[in-house]
Amino acid sequence: MTVPILKQGKVLIASIQVALTDHDLSELKDELTARVGRFRAQGVIIDVTALDVMDSFAARMLRNIAEATRLRGARTVIVGIQPDVAFSMVQLGLGLGTISTALDLEEGLEMLTDLGLEGGSDDR
């Protein structure tokens, strides 16, 4: 797996550091969905701060990941979309649907905390 996935309390954090191939994105979806069940995670944060481009497949896969993890019981937040990436996505008509977004990891954790998830504590 090319994307590190950390567990912080009831939250999984996936930090995408480099542009991923279509296969890598599919593996990320499978791995996050499995880990939500394994760790009983209630929140997932996907950090895309390092990405300077997002194509239609990547945007669709992020939506798919959010939907798959939602069906497994976790809320997903995408954090760190760069201004140029956001502008390009709007110009190309690429959206993330109803997925929550935040400026950075800290704000993403706050969003999940506001929903009653404690990212910093672990009940296990």
N, C-alpha and C positions, 0 to 999 in steps of 0.2 A: 504494500500500500504506500503510495507516494504522499498521502496526506496524513499528518499526525492527528490523532484524535485523543484528546485529554478528557478525563472525567473530573468534574469539580462538583461535588455534592450530587444533586439530582440532574446536573446539566452536563451534556457532552459538548465539547468545543472542537470543531474541525477547522484547522487553519490551512487554507490553500496558499502555498508559497510560490508556486509556479503555474504557468498555464498547463492545464491538464488535457490529455487526449480524451476522445469520446469514451474509450475503454476505461480510463482512469475514473471518469465521472460516474460511469455505470458501477464500477467497483466501490466507489465512495457511497453511492446510494445503497448498495447491498450491505456494506459494512456498517453504516450508520443505522440502518433499519434493524439489523441484527443486534447491534449494541444497545439500542433503545430497549429491546426486550431483555437482553442479558443483564443489563445494569438497572433495569426499571427506571430509566431516565425519563424525566418529565419535561425536559427542555433540551433543545439542540441549537447551538450557535455555529453558523458557518461564516468564518472570517475570510473575506475576499480582498482584503486591503492590498495585498501584493499584486493583484491582477490589474493590468492596464488595458485589457480588452475582454469583452464578453460576447461570444457569438450566440446565435439563436439556439444551438444545441445546449450550450452551457446554461442559458437562461431557462430552457425547458427542463433540463435535468435538475436545476435548483428547485423549480416548482414541483417536480416529481418527488424529489427528496422530502420536501416539506409536506406533501400530501401523504407519502408513505409513512413518515414518522408521526404525522397527526393520527393516521389510522392505527398506529401502535401506541398512541396515548401521549405523545410529546408535542410540544409547541416549538416551532422553528423560527429563528430570527436570523436574517442575513445581515452581517455587519461589514462596514468598511468599503462600500462602493465608492470608488474615486469619482470626483466631479466629471472628468472627461468620459469615464465609462458610463455614468448616468446619462450624460448628454447624448452619447452615441446610441445608447439603448433607446432613448426617447425618439431620436431621429429615425432609427430602424424599426420602431414600433414594437420593440421587445419589452415586455413587462414581466413582473414577477407575480401578477395577480394579487391575491390577498395576503401574500407572505409579509410578515412584519419585517421592517428594516430599521437599522440604527446606524448612527455615525461610526461607532467604534465598539470594541468589546465591552468596555465599561458600561456604556449605555444599553447594550444588548442584555448584559447581566441584570441591570436595573429593571429593564422591561420584564424579564422573567421573574424577578423578585416581586415586582408589583402584582404578578399573577399568583403569588403565593409559593413560588419555587425559591428555595434557598440554595443558590449555587455554591456558597462558601462552606456549607456544613454538610456532613455526610452522616446519615442515620445508621449506616451499616457498621 
